[in-house]
């Protein structure tokens, strides 16, 4: 097993789209944003993926783009969509959410990061409030691998140590996941199911909680390895994009 410090290059040739509101970046709030993420959170995640997947197409989109950068043609040409949101969930159009939803059911991978748990697309796919407990005191977070056999855990330190992070705590109101890969604990005593997989239709979904805008978490090599592993796991580039449909086969058709 390789450590996150070991240079890793995946041969997969994927089409990846990193979506971010871009609201914190536009207002430079917090003031550390310009220093921690000079190309935006989406830019940092995209740079990480470009390093792991040098043969892949990695692009970004933000809320202010026409159609939020989530038009039909672009989604059809995306194997995995990564989603970061926080302050402007309600500003994402219902039409864009419906397009993303349809493509996920058809087989597009979806990686939902940090406060994207409250995004329209994630709550629609989960069918629950996706509520949780939170406190942003810059506490230490330990991300523990609880399913080391899962591909998303490959090469990830156990535990993964974050010096300063936002606390997310239970109850996290989501359905029972297909796989619980990571659990976090915090200095205040809380625990949180921080890495979860789900399947909806033909699409694979991974939620990963570390990544608050106040801290340069997406530069952490262990966090980057988790995200890269999740992209590989969620991608189904050979699958024909079609959501499940009602069928009426004749008897003994097989």
HELIX and SHEET records of a PDB file:
HELIX    1   1 UNK A   23  UNK A   27  1                                   5    
HELIX    2   2 UNK A   33  UNK A   36  1                                   4    
HELIX    3   3 UNK A   40  UNK A   52  1                                  13    
HELIX    4   4 UNK A   66  UNK A   69  5                                   4    
HELIX    5   5 UNK A   72  UNK A   76  1                                   5    
HELIX    6   6 UNK A   89  UNK A   91  5                                   3    
HELIX    7   7 UNK A   94  UNK A  106  1                                  13    
HELIX    8   8 UNK A  114  UNK A  118  5                                   5    
HELIX    9   9 UNK A  120  UNK A  126  1                                   7    
HELIX   10  10 UNK A  151  UNK A  153  5                                   3    
HELIX   11  11 UNK A  217  UNK A  219  5                                   3    
HELIX   12  12 UNK A  221  UNK A  234  1                                  14    
SHEET    1   A 9 UNK A  57  UNK A  62  0                                        
SHEET    2   A 9 UNK A  15  UNK A  20  1                                        
SHEET    3   A 9 UNK A  80  UNK A  84  1                                        
SHEET    4   A 9 UNK A 109  UNK A 113  1                                        
SHEET    5   A 9 UNK A 203  UNK A 208  1                                        
SHEET    6   A 9 UNK A 191  UNK A 200 -1                                        
SHEET    7   A 9 UNK A 179  UNK A 186 -1                                        
SHEET    8   A 9 UNK A 133  UNK A 145 -1                                        
SHEET    9   A 9 UNK A 160  UNK A 169 -1                                        
END                                                                             
